[in-house]
Amino acid sequence: MLTFLIFIVLIAFIVLNVPVAVAMGMTAVCFFIGFGQTGFLTMLAQRMFYGTTGFTLLAVPFFILAGNLMNSGGITNRIFRFARALVGHVPGGLGQVSVVSSIIFSGMSGSAVADAAGLGQIEQKAMIDDGYDPVVAASMVASSSIIGPIIPPSIPFVFYGALTAVSVPRLFMAGFIPGIIMAAAQMIIIAVLAKVRGFPKSERVNAKELFCAVRGAFFPLMTPVIIIGGIMSGLFTPTEASVVACLYAIVLGFLYKDLKLQDLPRIMWDTVKASAGLLFIMAVANFFGWFVMYRQIPNKLIETLASIGAGANGVMAIMIAVVLILGLFMEGNAILFIVIPIFLPIITMYGFNLVNLGVVLTLLIMIGNLTPPVGMCLFAVAGHAKVPILKLGKECLPYIIGVLVITVVMAYVPQIATFLPDLIMGAE
């Protein structure tokens, strides 16, 4: 009953349009006051401070900054031109280009929203100019953008690693195969839709044009190689890799003369605003998680699951359903901060692989980015595409189903995600 009441109060605050971070903090505060335990409120500042002082979390603002620098420094344009030369002629044309562009850009920013808002504008305009319906074009842009946090680096993986003490490099490695599978599934869906609806496609480029596109995108294409190669070789940590990505983006921006000194204050301010919002949620979530553990909510849930005879497969299905429902109403990273403190003891008890679970949860919150009413990628794309959110969400349905099928497979066949980190870094 207490668990139920806590969730009712939390959801009530969110429905009243209270920001998620404030809603989590107020929920914990209300229950401490209700139980006459006001002395525990002194833990609020302590837990908030503790929740944001981890070295790993420094990667978050730097990866956000790297994405902003690349969007402003002409790098995304070169990536798009390269992807267009590579796959613009296959069925689905620029839809396929958006997927390939997202695969490349995912190795730089680690953020779906950054992909949708930056690279997405270039893709959307090109598709409209090529004769695509605006809603169809927007659905391809939004759907391909969710590849970003699966293929490393990944901001959600950084948060998950900080919350669970799981190795972030291992999580990065675990995202490669699922990310490629997800991209392949999207390309197949686009090809099928192209045959049915007759999407336009470009002429195949000649060898000279392909060479020019590769040459123009060569240094941007080296970004994921530098980031992931540096992490895997032990040259730098994920946090240090995020700083290297920023420095590299600045150098390329000035080299291509698309980034100006007067652009830097705006880019920095946009980064500060985005980072402050995410880290504030992380800070309050730490207090909320401590409150959940203090009230022994996970223990009560474990007892309930045991009493109804739920096995490991049933528990996984319940977790998937819970995160999918939360994804309809909440921003993805906020979902991680709420469910991890509750799920972690349950996960440990049932022996789930924590690395694979990080991939599964990230896939689930990416689905949430495509589902109204609070799909962050839908909002990011609809803003510059000027299309209705609900219509866009409906057009994204084939891609949502595809990602959901992949997620379920990953949940019950963890070896797909864990194969690469176990091969490169050794089995845990």
PyMOL commands that set and color helices and strands:
alter all, ss='L'
color gray80, all
select helices_A, chain A and resi 2-15+20-34+38-51+55-72+75-87+94-106+112-129+134-145+155-164+168-197+207-232+238-255+261-294+297-307+312-327+332-350+354-368+376-385+389-395+397-412+415-425
alter helices_A, ss='H'
color red, helices_A
deselect
rebuild
show_as cartoon
